[in-house]
Amino acid sequence: MTEQFDGLRLERGDTAHIAALIELERHCFGAAWTAEQYRNSLSRDGVCLFMAWSADRPVAYGILETIYDEGHIPSLGVIAPCRRHGIGTRVLDELLAEAMRRQLNAVLLEVRRANQAARSMYAASGFELVGVRREYYWDPPDDALVMRLRMPTV
């Protein structure tokens, strides 16, 4: 699937995109999984990656994992120059559409307590706070807010 929006392209990624994914994650969060960790994750059933591209440059990504009848978004990132332009919301919308296709009951994620922009984006999409993981993040230290979106039943 390839889609154009605001001069960007959103497409499903796979193990061929690992180098771009690592570059994105390092830019967004300062650290990244190893190529082997991504290869193992993306090769599993129930894991999907969506990436947003501007020309040939990756600018955002999101991952959805299926765990039984629920989804988990372990990571969603947008590079700094592209933030606050709706790109993160578009990636999130695609992940949630995939959750609907998979007929999942809910989608959960963790977000830094300090990341008000991401928290607002998730809340605007219907996610609710369901818990706190104290000192979940280490660089810099921060709590994770656990948020959940109950998926509509068909």
PyRosetta script that sets phi, psi and omega in degrees:
from pyrosetta import init, pose_from_sequence

init()
pose = pose_from_sequence("MTEQFDGLRLERGDTAHIAALIELERHCFGAAWTAEQYRNSLSRDGVCLFMAWSADRPVAYGILETIYDEGHIPSLGVIAPCRRHGIGTRVLDELLAEAMRRQLNAVLLEVRRANQAARSMYAASGFELVGVRREYYWDPPDDALVMRLRMPTV")
pose.set_psi(1, 129.9)
pose.set_omega(1, 174.1)
pose.set_phi(2, -130.9)
pose.set_psi(2, 135.3)
pose.set_omega(2, -176.6)
pose.set_phi(3, -139.1)
pose.set_psi(3, 139.8)
pose.set_omega(3, 177.7)
pose.set_phi(4, -98.6)
pose.set_psi(4, 137.6)
pose.set_omega(4, 171.3)
pose.set_phi(5, -156.4)
pose.set_psi(5, 129.1)
pose.set_omega(5, 179.1)
pose.set_phi(6, 48.0)
pose.set_psi(6, 42.9)
pose.set_omega(6, 178.9)
pose.set_phi(7, 75.0)
pose.set_psi(7, 7.4)
pose.set_omega(7, -179.6)
pose.set_phi(8, -113.1)
pose.set_psi(8, 161.9)
pose.set_omega(8, 179.0)
pose.set_phi(9, -121.3)
pose.set_psi(9, 129.7)
pose.set_omega(9, 176.4)
pose.set_phi(10, -110.4)
pose.set_psi(10, 126.6)
pose.set_omega(10, -179.2)
pose.set_phi(11, -144.4)
pose.set_psi(11, 157.3)
pose.set_omega(11, 175.7)
pose.set_phi(12, -73.2)
pose.set_psi(12, 135.2)
pose.set_omega(12, 179.2)
pose.set_phi(13, -103.9)
pose.set_psi(13, 171.0)
pose.set_omega(13, 177.5)
pose.set_phi(14, -153.4)
pose.set_psi(14, -165.5)
pose.set_omega(14, -176.1)
pose.set_phi(15, -62.2)
pose.set_psi(15, -20.3)
pose.set_omega(15, 176.8)
pose.set_phi(16, -68.5)
pose.set_psi(16, -15.3)
pose.set_omega(16, -177.3)
pose.set_phi(17, -100.7)
pose.set_psi(17, 11.3)
pose.set_omega(17, -174.0)
pose.set_phi(18, -60.2)
pose.set_psi(18, -43.9)
pose.set_omega(18, -179.2)
pose.set_phi(19, -60.6)
pose.set_psi(19, -43.1)
pose.set_omega(19, 178.2)
pose.set_phi(20, -66.1)
pose.set_psi(20, -38.4)
pose.set_omega(20, 179.6)
pose.set_phi(21, -64.0)
pose.set_psi(21, -43.8)
pose.set_omega(21, 178.2)
pose.set_phi(22, -63.2)
pose.set_psi(22, -42.9)
pose.set_omega(22, 177.5)
pose.set_phi(23, -58.9)
pose.set_psi(23, -46.0)
pose.set_omega(23, 179.2)
pose.set_phi(24, -61.1)
pose.set_psi(24, -48.8)
pose.set_omega(24, -176.2)
pose.set_phi(25, -63.6)
pose.set_psi(25, -40.2)
pose.set_omega(25, 177.4)
pose.set_phi(26, -63.0)
pose.set_psi(26, -41.2)
pose.set_omega(26, 179.3)
pose.set_phi(27, -66.0)
pose.set_psi(27, -42.3)
pose.set_omega(27, -176.2)
pose.set_phi(28, -75.7)
pose.set_psi(28, -38.9)
pose.set_omega(28, -169.4)
pose.set_phi(29, -125.5)
pose.set_psi(29, -5.4)
pose.set_omega(29, 178.0)
pose.set_phi(30, 85.0)
pose.set_psi(30, -14.8)
pose.set_omega(30, 179.5)
pose.set_phi(31, -141.2)
pose.set_psi(31, 162.6)
pose.set_omega(31, -179.9)
pose.set_phi(32, -150.8)
pose.set_psi(32, 156.6)
pose.set_omega(32, 170.1)
pose.set_phi(33, -64.2)
pose.set_psi(33, 164.8)
pose.set_omega(33, 174.0)
pose.set_phi(34, -79.7)
pose.set_psi(34, 164.9)
pose.set_omega(34, 176.7)
pose.set_phi(35, -59.3)
pose.set_psi(35, -39.7)
pose.set_omega(35, 179.8)
pose.set_phi(36, -64.6)
pose.set_psi(36, -40.9)
pose.set_omega(36, 178.1)
pose.set_phi(37, -62.4)
pose.set_psi(37, -43.3)
pose.set_omega(37, 177.4)
pose.set_phi(38, -66.2)
pose.set_psi(38, -41.5)
pose.set_omega(38, 179.2)
pose.set_phi(39, -59.0)
pose.set_psi(39, -45.4)
pose.set_omega(39, 178.7)
pose.set_phi(40, -63.1)
pose.set_psi(40, -43.8)
pose.set_omega(40, -178.2)
pose.set_phi(41, -67.1)
pose.set_psi(41, -50.0)
pose.set_omega(41, -175.6)
pose.set_phi(42, -70.7)
pose.set_psi(42, -16.0)
pose.set_omega(42, 178.6)
pose.set_phi(43, -85.3)
pose.set_psi(43, -11.2)
pose.set_omega(43, -178.8)
pose.set_phi(44, -78.4)
pose.set_psi(44, 146.0)
pose.set_omega(44, 172.0)
pose.set_phi(45, -61.9)
pose.set_psi(45, 144.4)
pose.set_omega(45, 175.2)
pose.set_phi(46, 87.4)
pose.set_psi(46, 0.7)
pose.set_omega(46, 178.5)
pose.set_phi(47, -111.2)
pose.set_psi(47, 130.1)
pose.set_omega(47, 176.1)
pose.set_phi(48, -134.8)
pose.set_psi(48, 150.7)
pose.set_omega(48, -177.9)
pose.set_phi(49, -123.1)
pose.set_psi(49, 133.5)
pose.set_omega(49, 170.1)
pose.set_phi(50, -119.9)
pose.set_psi(50, 138.8)
pose.set_omega(50, -179.2)
pose.set_phi(51, -129.6)
pose.set_psi(51, 142.3)
pose.set_omega(51, 174.7)
pose.set_phi(52, -106.1)
pose.set_psi(52, 135.7)
pose.set_omega(52, -177.0)
pose.set_phi(53, -125.2)
pose.set_psi(53, 142.4)
pose.set_omega(53, 169.7)
pose.set_phi(54, -116.5)
pose.set_psi(54, 112.9)
pose.set_omega(54, -170.4)
pose.set_phi(55, 57.5)
pose.set_psi(55, -120.7)
pose.set_omega(55, 179.9)
pose.set_phi(56, -105.1)
pose.set_psi(56, 14.6)
pose.set_omega(56, -175.6)
pose.set_phi(57, -108.3)
pose.set_psi(57, 127.8)
pose.set_omega(57, 176.5)
pose.set_phi(58, -72.9)
pose.set_psi(58, 134.6)
pose.set_omega(58, -178.2)
pose.set_phi(59, -123.1)
pose.set_psi(59, -13.9)
pose.set_omega(59, 179.6)
pose.set_phi(60, -162.4)
pose.set_psi(60, 159.1)
pose.set_omega(60, 178.0)
pose.set_phi(61, -156.5)
pose.set_psi(61, 161.1)
pose.set_omega(61, 172.9)
pose.set_phi(62, -152.4)
pose.set_psi(62, 146.1)
pose.set_omega(62, -179.4)
pose.set_phi(63, -122.7)
pose.set_psi(63, 137.6)
pose.set_omega(63, 174.5)
pose.set_phi(64, -122.8)
pose.set_psi(64, 128.9)
pose.set_omega(64, 174.6)
pose.set_phi(65, -111.7)
pose.set_psi(65, 138.9)
pose.set_omega(65, 173.2)
pose.set_phi(66, -99.1)
pose.set_psi(66, 126.1)
pose.set_omega(66, 178.2)
pose.set_phi(67, -126.0)
pose.set_psi(67, 102.2)
pose.set_omega(67, -173.9)
pose.set_phi(68, 56.4)
pose.set_psi(68, -114.8)
pose.set_omega(68, -176.6)
pose.set_phi(69, -105.6)
pose.set_psi(69, 16.7)
pose.set_omega(69, 179.1)
pose.set_phi(70, -125.3)
pose.set_psi(70, 159.0)
pose.set_omega(70, 174.6)
pose.set_phi(71, -109.9)
pose.set_psi(71, 154.4)
pose.set_omega(71, 175.5)
pose.set_phi(72, -134.2)
pose.set_psi(72, 131.3)
pose.set_omega(72, 175.1)
pose.set_phi(73, -102.4)
pose.set_psi(73, 98.1)
pose.set_omega(73, -178.1)
pose.set_phi(74, -75.1)
pose.set_psi(74, -22.0)
pose.set_omega(74, -178.3)
pose.set_phi(75, -162.0)
pose.set_psi(75, 138.2)
pose.set_omega(75, 173.2)
pose.set_phi(76, -147.2)
pose.set_psi(76, 125.8)
pose.set_omega(76, -177.7)
pose.set_phi(77, -143.3)
pose.set_psi(77, 149.8)
pose.set_omega(77, 177.0)
pose.set_phi(78, -132.0)
pose.set_psi(78, 131.6)
pose.set_omega(78, 179.8)
pose.set_phi(79, -63.9)
pose.set_psi(79, 149.7)
pose.set_omega(79, -172.1)
pose.set_phi(80, -51.1)
pose.set_psi(80, -47.2)
pose.set_omega(80, -176.8)
pose.set_phi(81, -65.1)
pose.set_psi(81, -16.6)
pose.set_omega(81, -176.5)
pose.set_phi(82, -104.1)
pose.set_psi(82, 2.2)
pose.set_omega(82, -179.5)
pose.set_phi(83, -72.4)
pose.set_psi(83, 153.4)
pose.set_omega(83, 177.6)
pose.set_phi(84, 67.3)
pose.set_psi(84, 29.4)
pose.set_omega(84, 174.5)
pose.set_phi(85, -122.2)
pose.set_psi(85, 12.6)
pose.set_omega(85, 178.3)
pose.set_phi(86, 84.7)
pose.set_psi(86, 3.3)
pose.set_omega(86, -177.2)
pose.set_phi(87, -70.2)
pose.set_psi(87, -43.6)
pose.set_omega(87, 177.7)
pose.set_phi(88, -60.7)
pose.set_psi(88, -41.4)
pose.set_omega(88, 177.9)
pose.set_phi(89, -62.9)
pose.set_psi(89, -39.2)
pose.set_omega(89, -179.6)
pose.set_phi(90, -66.4)
pose.set_psi(90, -40.7)
pose.set_omega(90, 177.0)
pose.set_phi(91, -65.2)
pose.set_psi(91, -44.3)
pose.set_omega(91, 178.2)
pose.set_phi(92, -60.1)
pose.set_psi(92, -43.8)
pose.set_omega(92, 178.4)
pose.set_phi(93, -58.2)
pose.set_psi(93, -39.7)
pose.set_omega(93, 179.7)
pose.set_phi(94, -68.1)
pose.set_psi(94, -39.7)
pose.set_omega(94, 176.8)
pose.set_phi(95, -62.9)
pose.set_psi(95, -41.1)
pose.set_omega(95, 179.7)
pose.set_phi(96, -69.9)
pose.set_psi(96, -34.1)
pose.set_omega(96, 174.5)
pose.set_phi(97, -64.0)
pose.set_psi(97, -38.8)
pose.set_omega(97, 176.5)
pose.set_phi(98, -65.6)
pose.set_psi(98, -39.1)
pose.set_omega(98, 176.5)
pose.set_phi(99, -61.3)
pose.set_psi(99, -38.7)
pose.set_omega(99, 176.7)
pose.set_phi(100, -64.7)
pose.set_psi(100, -44.8)
pose.set_omega(100, 179.4)
pose.set_phi(101, -59.7)
pose.set_psi(101, -33.8)
pose.set_omega(101, 179.9)
pose.set_phi(102, -84.4)
pose.set_psi(102, -1.8)
pose.set_omega(102, 179.2)
pose.set_phi(103, 56.7)
pose.set_psi(103, 44.6)
pose.set_omega(103, 178.9)
pose.set_phi(104, -78.8)
pose.set_psi(104, 149.9)
pose.set_omega(104, -179.3)
pose.set_phi(105, -81.0)
pose.set_psi(105, -30.7)
pose.set_omega(105, -176.9)
pose.set_phi(106, -157.7)
pose.set_psi(106, 160.8)
pose.set_omega(106, 173.8)
pose.set_phi(107, -128.8)
pose.set_psi(107, 131.5)
pose.set_omega(107, 179.1)
pose.set_phi(108, -117.1)
pose.set_psi(108, 157.2)
pose.set_omega(108, 176.3)
pose.set_phi(109, -158.1)
pose.set_psi(109, 165.3)
pose.set_omega(109, 171.7)
pose.set_phi(110, -116.3)
pose.set_psi(110, 142.9)
pose.set_omega(110, 178.1)
pose.set_phi(111, -139.7)
pose.set_psi(111, 143.4)
pose.set_omega(111, 178.3)
pose.set_phi(112, -59.8)
pose.set_psi(112, 137.0)
pose.set_omega(112, 176.1)
pose.set_phi(113, -55.6)
pose.set_psi(113, -38.6)
pose.set_omega(113, -176.1)
pose.set_phi(114, -75.3)
pose.set_psi(114, -12.0)
pose.set_omega(114, -175.0)
pose.set_phi(115, -90.4)
pose.set_psi(115, 77.5)
pose.set_omega(115, -176.5)
pose.set_phi(116, -63.1)
pose.set_psi(116, -36.0)
pose.set_omega(116, -179.3)
pose.set_phi(117, -62.6)
pose.set_psi(117, -46.4)
pose.set_omega(117, 179.0)
pose.set_phi(118, -66.6)
pose.set_psi(118, -41.4)
pose.set_omega(118, 178.8)
pose.set_phi(119, -58.7)
pose.set_psi(119, -42.4)
pose.set_omega(119, 178.8)
pose.set_phi(120, -65.0)
pose.set_psi(120, -40.6)
pose.set_omega(120, 178.4)
pose.set_phi(121, -61.3)
pose.set_psi(121, -46.5)
pose.set_omega(121, -179.3)
pose.set_phi(122, -65.0)
pose.set_psi(122, -42.3)
pose.set_omega(122, 179.0)
pose.set_phi(123, -62.3)
pose.set_psi(123, -39.9)
pose.set_omega(123, 179.0)
pose.set_phi(124, -64.3)
pose.set_psi(124, -24.4)
pose.set_omega(124, 177.7)
pose.set_phi(125, -90.1)
pose.set_psi(125, 1.9)
pose.set_omega(125, 175.5)
pose.set_phi(126, 102.2)
pose.set_psi(126, 1.1)
pose.set_omega(126, 178.4)
pose.set_phi(127, -70.0)
pose.set_psi(127, 142.8)
pose.set_omega(127, 178.4)
pose.set_phi(128, -120.8)
pose.set_psi(128, 148.2)
pose.set_omega(128, 177.0)
pose.set_phi(129, -70.9)
pose.set_psi(129, 127.6)
pose.set_omega(129, 179.3)
pose.set_phi(130, -124.2)
pose.set_psi(130, -7.5)
pose.set_omega(130, 179.4)
pose.set_phi(131, 179.4)
pose.set_psi(131, 175.4)
pose.set_omega(131, 179.4)
pose.set_phi(132, -133.2)
pose.set_psi(132, 134.2)
pose.set_omega(132, 172.3)
pose.set_phi(133, -108.0)
pose.set_psi(133, 105.3)
pose.set_omega(133, -176.5)
pose.set_phi(134, -64.5)
pose.set_psi(134, 133.2)
pose.set_omega(134, 176.2)
pose.set_phi(135, 50.9)
pose.set_psi(135, 40.9)
pose.set_omega(135, -179.3)
pose.set_phi(136, -69.2)
pose.set_psi(136, -41.6)
pose.set_omega(136, -180.0)
pose.set_phi(137, -94.5)
pose.set_psi(137, 148.3)
pose.set_omega(137, -175.7)
pose.set_phi(138, -118.2)
pose.set_psi(138, -15.2)
pose.set_omega(138, -175.3)
pose.set_phi(139, -139.0)
pose.set_psi(139, 87.2)
pose.set_omega(139, -1.9)
pose.set_phi(140, -81.2)
pose.set_psi(140, 161.1)
pose.set_omega(140, -179.1)
pose.set_phi(141, -59.6)
pose.set_psi(141, 137.5)
pose.set_omega(141, 178.7)
pose.set_phi(142, -167.0)
pose.set_psi(142, 155.5)
pose.set_omega(142, 173.6)
pose.set_phi(143, -80.4)
pose.set_psi(143, 154.6)
pose.set_omega(143, 172.3)
pose.set_phi(144, -104.2)
pose.set_psi(144, 132.9)
pose.set_omega(144, 171.3)
pose.set_phi(145, -92.7)
pose.set_psi(145, 127.0)
pose.set_omega(145, 178.1)
pose.set_phi(146, -90.5)
pose.set_psi(146, 124.6)
pose.set_omega(146, -179.9)
pose.set_phi(147, -121.7)
pose.set_psi(147, 148.4)
pose.set_omega(147, -178.7)
pose.set_phi(148, -135.7)
pose.set_psi(148, 141.7)
pose.set_omega(148, 172.3)
pose.set_phi(149, -118.3)
pose.set_psi(149, 119.1)
pose.set_omega(149, 173.9)
pose.set_phi(150, -78.6)
pose.set_psi(150, 126.5)
pose.set_omega(150, -177.7)
pose.set_phi(151, -80.5)
pose.set_psi(151, 142.6)
pose.set_omega(151, 177.2)
pose.set_phi(152, -65.0)
pose.set_psi(152, 142.6)
pose.set_omega(152, 177.0)
pose.set_phi(153, -86.2)
pose.set_psi(153, 145.6)
pose.set_omega(153, -177.6)
pose.set_phi(154, -88.6)
pose.dump_pdb("model.pdb")
